[in-house]
Amino acid sequence: MSKITPEHLARQAVVYIRQSTADQVINNRESQRRQYGLADRARQLGWSEVVVIDEDLGRSGGGIARPGFEKLLATICEGRVGAVVSIEASRLARNGRDWHTLLEFCGLVGTLIVDEDGVYDPRHPNDRLLLGMKGTMSEMELSIFRQRSLEPLKQKARRGELFLNVATGYLKVSHDRIEKDPDRRIQEALALVFTKFAEMQTLRQVHLWLRQERITLPAVGHGPEGRHVEWKLPVYNTIYHILTNPVYAGAYVFGRSGSRVTIEAGPQEDRAGLPARAKRLAGFDQGPP
């Protein structure tokens, strides 16, 4: 408590709130209430002006755009923040780069960091060491959680028992088994696609013929009542996915698709990964006099 000075209280306290996915925003309401409740904690500590930044609710799990965090950094660099309040380090940053950037900016302008355990001043060596350890442990914790969730899925896929999405024409009868849909209309429609491809030899001709004859194909939809089948005129991608899906040949595959991270230059982020506005306000981009 002795770390909070009148200078800190003269500025505003910022409560940073985030949740990774939209599903968490809808279903994990207690975590949301707990984070919004930090505004009362800031007032109890003596701050009269408390600002809540919640632009990252339901989007921070994507790991790309975090407008709330960029706004937080920019506000800190303007020297208007006396304290940043959050539940824990993992709520403030998802990786070491963001965490240490935040610590650097807070130490530069004299902003405190407050969580449920205490009050920390990044300018003090002991507090900075403790905050650095908290950030490292948080990053490690996220890596362990990710590994624990992915490895069982990979092991199940090696046994051919992992079915995340079931192709049209098949039904999931148990957690590790699928069977053909007994609906004869669905089976005959899919068989027609393969028959016409064997006859015409090109995917485009099959697509044009089906559209010309106004033949609809089954498509799986998801709604409030669960999984259901809709009949639609096919588009090119529908025919492509049917003809290239190994499940229709009786083969099980996993891992055909993946993700790749690319780094592109843009007005909002420089090569060090810092928001341009925050960097400019911090005095790191002054340019020639």
C-alpha positions in Angstrom: 0.0 0.0 0.0 2.9 2.4 0.7 3.8 2.2 -3.0 0.6 4.1 -3.9 1.4 7.8 -3.8 -0.7 10.9 -4.3 0.9 11.2 -7.8 -0.5 7.8 -8.7 -3.9 8.6 -7.3 -4.0 11.9 -9.3 -4.0 9.9 -12.5 -6.6 7.3 -13.6 -6.7 3.6 -12.8 -7.2 1.4 -15.9 -8.9 -2.0 -15.5 -8.0 -4.2 -18.4 -10.5 -7.0 -19.2 -10.2 -9.8 -21.8 -11.5 -13.2 -22.6 -10.1 -15.4 -25.4 -13.2 -16.5 -27.3 -16.8 -15.5 -27.9 -17.9 -18.8 -26.3 -16.2 -17.7 -23.1 -17.9 -14.4 -23.2 -21.3 -16.1 -23.4 -20.7 -19.0 -21.0 -17.9 -17.9 -18.6 -19.9 -15.1 -17.0 -18.3 -15.5 -13.6 -14.8 -14.7 -14.9 -16.3 -11.7 -16.6 -18.0 -10.5 -13.4 -14.8 -11.1 -11.5 -12.8 -8.9 -13.9 -15.4 -6.1 -13.9 -15.4 -6.2 -10.1 -11.7 -5.0 -10.1 -13.1 -1.5 -10.7 -14.4 -1.5 -7.1 -11.0 -2.7 -5.9 -9.3 0.2 -7.6 -11.7 2.6 -5.9 -11.1 1.0 -2.5 -7.3 1.6 -3.1 -8.0 5.3 -3.5 -8.6 6.0 -7.1 -11.5 8.2 -8.0 -11.2 7.9 -11.8 -11.4 4.3 -13.0 -11.5 3.5 -16.7 -12.4 0.0 -18.0 -10.9 -1.3 -21.2 -12.8 -4.3 -22.5 -12.3 -4.2 -26.3 -10.5 -7.5 -26.2 -13.4 -9.5 -24.8 -13.9 -12.6 -27.0 -11.1 -11.8 -29.5 -7.8 -12.0 -27.7 -7.4 -15.8 -28.3 -6.8 -15.1 -32.0 -3.4 -13.7 -31.1 -3.4 -11.1 -33.9 -5.5 -8.0 -33.3 -5.8 -6.7 -29.7 -7.1 -3.2 -29.9 -7.7 -3.1 -26.2 -4.1 -3.9 -25.3 -2.9 -1.3 -27.9 -5.2 1.3 -26.3 -3.8 0.4 -22.9 -0.2 0.9 -24.0 -1.0 4.2 -25.7 -2.8 5.5 -22.6 0.1 4.5 -20.4 2.6 6.3 -22.7 0.5 9.5 -22.4 1.2 9.5 -18.7 -2.4 9.5 -17.7 -2.4 6.1 -15.9 -1.5 5.7 -12.3 -2.2 1.9 -12.1 -3.1 -1.0 -14.4 -5.5 -3.4 -12.6 -6.0 -7.0 -13.7 -6.7 -10.3 -12.1 -3.3 -11.8 -13.0 -0.4 -11.5 -15.5 -2.0 -13.8 -18.0 -4.9 -11.4 -18.4 -2.6 -8.5 -19.3 -0.4 -10.3 -21.9 -0.4 -13.7 -23.7 3.3 -13.8 -24.5 6.6 -12.6 -23.1 7.0 -9.8 -25.7 3.8 -8.1 -24.7 4.4 -8.6 -21.0 7.9 -7.1 -21.0 6.8 -4.3 -23.3 4.1 -3.4 -20.8 6.6 -3.5 -17.9 9.0 -1.3 -19.8 6.3 1.3 -20.5 5.0 1.2 -16.9 8.4 1.7 -15.5 9.1 4.5 -17.9 6.2 6.7 -16.8 5.8 5.4 -13.2 2.6 3.3 -13.6 1.8 0.7 -11.0 0.5 -2.8 -11.7 -2.1 -4.2 -9.4 -3.5 -7.7 -9.3 -5.4 -9.7 -6.7 -2.2 -10.5 -4.8 -0.7 -7.0 -4.4 0.6 -3.8 -5.8 3.9 -3.7 -7.8 6.1 -0.9 -9.0 8.0 -1.9 -12.2 10.7 0.7 -11.3 11.7 -1.3 -8.2 14.2 -4.2 -8.9 12.4 -6.7 -6.6 9.0 -5.9 -8.0 10.2 -6.1 -11.6 11.9 -9.5 -10.9 8.6 -10.8 -9.4 6.5 -9.4 -12.3 9.0 -11.0 -14.8 8.6 -14.4 -13.1 4.8 -14.0 -13.1 4.9 -13.3 -16.9 7.2 -16.3 -17.6 5.1 -18.6 -15.5 1.9 -17.4 -17.3 3.5 -18.0 -20.7 4.7 -21.5 -19.7 1.2 -22.3 -18.3 -0.4 -21.4 -21.6 2.1 -23.6 -23.5 1.4 -26.6 -21.1 -2.4 -26.2 -21.4 -2.0 -26.1 -25.2 0.2 -29.2 -25.2 -2.2 -31.1 -22.9 -5.2 -30.4 -25.1 -3.5 -31.1 -28.5 -1.5 -34.3 -27.7 -4.6 -36.4 -26.7 -6.3 -35.4 -30.0 -3.2 -36.4 -32.0 -3.0 -39.7 -30.2 -6.6 -40.4 -30.9 -6.1 -39.4 -34.6 -3.2 -41.9 -34.9 -5.8 -44.7 -33.9 -8.2 -43.3 -36.5 -10.8 -42.5 -33.9 -10.9 -38.7 -34.0 -13.9 -37.2 -35.8 -14.2 -33.5 -35.4 -16.3 -32.9 -38.4 -18.4 -35.5 -40.1 -18.7 -35.4 -43.9 -22.1 -35.1 -45.6 -23.5 -38.6 -46.0 -22.1 -39.9 -42.7 -23.4 -39.9 -39.2 -21.4 -40.0 -35.9 -22.9 -42.9 -34.0 -20.4 -42.8 -31.1 -17.4 -40.7 -30.0 -15.0 -42.8 -32.1 -17.2 -44.2 -34.9 -19.1 -43.0 -38.0 -21.5 -44.8 -40.3 -23.2 -44.0 -43.7 -26.3 -42.0 -43.4 -29.3 -44.4 -44.0 -31.1 -41.7 -46.0 -31.2 -43.1 -49.6 -31.7 -39.7 -51.1 -28.4 -38.4 -49.7 -26.5 -41.6 -50.8 -27.9 -41.4 -54.3 -27.1 -37.7 -54.6 -23.5 -38.3 -53.6 -23.2 -41.3 -55.9 -24.5 -39.2 -58.8 -21.6 -36.7 -58.3 -19.0 -39.5 -58.6 -20.9 -41.1 -61.6 -21.0 -37.9 -63.6 -17.3 -37.1 -62.8 -16.3 -40.6 -64.1 -18.4 -39.7 -67.2 -17.3 -36.1 -67.8 -13.8 -36.3 -66.3 -13.8 -32.6 -65.2 -15.1 -31.1 -62.0 -16.3 -27.9 -63.9 -18.4 -29.9 -66.3 -20.0 -31.8 -63.4 -20.8 -28.5 -61.6 -22.3 -27.0 -64.8 -24.4 -30.1 -65.5 -25.8 -30.2 -61.9 -26.7 -26.5 -62.1 -28.3 -26.8 -65.5 -30.4 -29.8 -64.4 -31.3 -28.0 -61.1 -30.2 -30.9 -59.1 -29.7 -30.1 -55.4 -27.1 -31.7 -53.2 -27.2 -32.2 -49.4 -25.3 -29.8 -47.1 -24.8 -30.1 -43.4 -26.0 -27.2 -41.3 -26.0 -26.4 -37.6 -28.6 -24.6 -35.8 -30.4 -24.4 -32.4 -31.7 -27.9 -32.9 -28.3 -29.3 -33.7 -27.0 -30.9 -37.0 -29.4 -31.0 -39.9 -29.2 -31.5 -43.7 -30.2 -28.8 -46.2 -30.6 -29.3 -49.9 -29.0 -26.6 -52.1 -27.9 -26.1 -55.7 -24.2 -26.9 -55.6 -21.4 -24.4 -55.9 -18.0 -25.2 -57.3 -16.4 -25.8 -53.9 -19.1 -28.2 -52.8 -18.3 -30.5 -55.8 -14.6 -30.1 -55.1 -14.8 -31.1 -51.5 -16.9 -34.1 -52.3 -14.6 -35.4 -55.0 -11.4 -34.8 -52.9 -12.6 -36.0 -49.5 -10.8 -39.4 -48.8 -13.7 -40.5 -46.5 -15.8 -41.3 -49.6 -13.0 -43.8 -50.6 -13.1 -45.4 -47.2 -9.8 -43.8 -46.0 -9.2 -42.0 -42.7 -7.0 -38.9 -42.8 -6.0 -36.2 -40.3 -3.8 -33.2 -40.5 -4.3 -32.2 -44.1 -4.9 -28.6 -43.2 -2.9 -26.3 -41.0 -2.2 -22.7 -40.1 0.8 -20.5 -40.8 1.8 -17.2 -39.2 3.0 -14.4 -41.5 4.5 -11.0 -40.5 3.5 -8.1 -42.6 4.4 -4.4 -42.2 1.5 -2.1 -41.5 0.7 1.2 -40.0 -0.3 -0.2 -36.6 2.8 -2.3 -35.8 6.5 -1.8 -36.4 9.2 -4.5 -36.7 9.6 -4.7 -32.9 5.9 -5.5 -32.5 5.0 -2.2 -30.7 1.9 -0.2 -31.7 3.1 2.8 -33.7 1.1 5.3 -31.7 2.4 4.0 -28.4 5.9 4.0 -29.7 5.6 7.6 -30.9 4.1 8.8 -27.6 6.9 7.1 -25.6 9.4 9.1 -27.5 11.0 6.2 -29.4 10.1 7.6 -32.8 11.1 11.2 -32.8 12.7 11.5 -36.2 15.2 14.2 -37.2 14.8 17.6 -35.5 
